Amino acid sequence: MSEVEDWRAALASAGELSGPIVDAILSAHGDRGQRAIEAVSEERVKQYRDFTVVVGHDDEYIVEDGGCTCKDAEYNLDTDDPSQRCWHALAVEVAERVDAVDHHDMWYSEVREFL
């Protein structure tokens, strides 16, 4: 089992972030992992009827099937490699496993109309 699979399995089993799991995320993903954990702790992972969105510092990013609309994911990462994820996609993975996704019973397109 790879380092990435290890933290995903451990987190799914534990249902909460512990020191060893945080260490494993940081070891596998470095700064991206740190930013993902911060986003989850700050409740910036939002689930709408159509998309999961991570609120960044400058914009909101749609995460779907492990892919993201950010420039890091588009230009720097191999989307076929599960160890290469932007911090937005990692935040969704973490939030889903610790039940920290902020659910909204509306379409994201409705929210975007207000922004």
C-alpha positions as CSV (number, residue, x, y, z in Angstrom):
1,M,0.0,0.0,0.0
2,S,1.4,3.4,-0.9
3,E,1.9,6.3,1.5
4,V,-1.2,8.0,0.0
5,E,-3.4,5.0,0.2
6,D,-2.2,4.5,3.8
7,W,-3.4,7.9,5.1
8,R,-6.6,7.7,3.1
9,A,-7.4,4.2,4.6
10,A,-6.3,5.3,8.1
11,L,-8.4,8.5,8.0
12,A,-11.5,6.6,6.6
13,S,-11.1,4.1,9.5
14,A,-10.5,6.7,12.2
15,G,-13.0,9.3,11.0
16,E,-10.9,12.1,12.5
17,L,-7.5,13.7,12.1
18,S,-4.9,12.4,14.5
19,G,-1.2,13.3,14.8
20,P,0.0,10.3,12.9
21,I,-2.6,10.8,10.1
22,V,-1.7,14.5,9.8
23,D,2.0,13.5,9.7
24,A,1.2,11.0,6.9
25,I,-0.7,13.6,4.9
26,L,2.1,16.1,5.3
27,S,4.8,13.5,4.4
28,A,2.9,12.5,1.2
29,H,1.8,16.0,0.1
30,G,3.8,18.6,1.9
31,D,2.5,22.2,1.7
32,R,-0.5,21.1,-0.4
33,G,-1.5,18.7,2.5
34,Q,-1.0,21.5,5.1
35,R,-3.3,23.9,3.1
36,A,-5.9,21.1,2.7
37,I,-6.0,20.4,6.4
38,E,-6.3,24.2,7.1
39,A,-9.2,24.4,4.6
40,V,-11.0,21.5,6.3
41,S,-10.5,23.0,9.8
42,E,-11.8,26.3,8.6
43,E,-14.9,24.7,7.1
44,R,-14.1,25.8,3.5
45,V,-15.3,22.6,1.8
46,K,-18.8,23.0,0.5
47,Q,-21.1,20.5,-1.1
48,Y,-23.9,21.7,-3.3
49,R,-26.4,19.6,-5.3
50,D,-24.1,19.7,-8.4
51,F,-20.5,20.3,-7.2
52,T,-18.2,20.2,-4.3
53,V,-16.4,23.5,-3.9
54,V,-13.4,24.5,-1.9
55,V,-13.2,28.2,-1.0
56,G,-9.7,29.5,-1.6
57,H,-8.2,32.8,-0.6
58,D,-8.9,34.4,-4.0
59,D,-11.6,32.2,-5.6
60,E,-13.7,29.1,-5.3
61,Y,-12.6,25.9,-7.0
62,I,-14.9,23.1,-8.2
63,V,-13.6,19.6,-7.3
64,E,-15.1,16.7,-9.2
65,D,-13.8,13.1,-9.3
66,G,-10.5,14.0,-7.8
67,G,-9.9,16.8,-10.4
68,C,-10.0,20.5,-9.7
69,T,-10.5,23.7,-11.7
70,C,-7.4,25.4,-10.2
71,K,-4.3,26.3,-12.2
72,D,-2.1,24.0,-10.1
73,A,-4.2,21.0,-11.1
74,E,-4.4,22.1,-14.7
75,Y,-0.7,22.8,-15.3
76,N,1.4,21.1,-12.6
77,L,-0.1,17.8,-11.7
78,D,-0.7,14.4,-13.4
79,T,-4.4,13.8,-12.8
80,D,-3.9,10.1,-13.4
81,D,-1.6,9.8,-10.4
82,P,-3.6,9.7,-7.1
83,S,-0.5,11.0,-5.2
84,Q,-0.6,14.2,-7.2
85,R,-3.6,16.3,-6.1
86,C,-3.9,20.0,-5.5
87,W,-4.7,21.2,-2.0
88,H,-8.4,21.7,-3.0
89,A,-8.9,18.1,-4.1
90,L,-7.0,16.9,-1.0
91,A,-9.2,19.1,1.2
92,V,-12.3,17.3,-0.2
93,E,-10.8,13.9,0.4
94,V,-10.0,14.8,4.0
95,A,-13.3,16.5,4.7
96,E,-15.3,13.6,3.3
97,R,-13.5,11.1,5.5
98,V,-13.9,13.2,8.7
99,D,-17.5,14.2,7.9
100,A,-16.6,17.9,7.7
101,V,-18.2,18.8,4.4
102,D,-20.5,21.8,4.7
103,H,-23.7,20.6,2.8
104,H,-25.9,23.1,1.0
105,D,-29.3,22.1,-0.5
106,M,-29.0,24.3,-3.5
107,W,-27.3,24.4,-6.9
108,Y,-23.9,26.0,-7.0
109,S,-24.9,28.0,-10.0
110,E,-27.5,29.7,-7.8
111,V,-24.7,30.7,-5.4
112,R,-22.5,32.0,-8.1
113,E,-25.3,34.4,-9.2
114,F,-24.8,36.2,-5.8
115,L,-21.0,36.4,-6.0
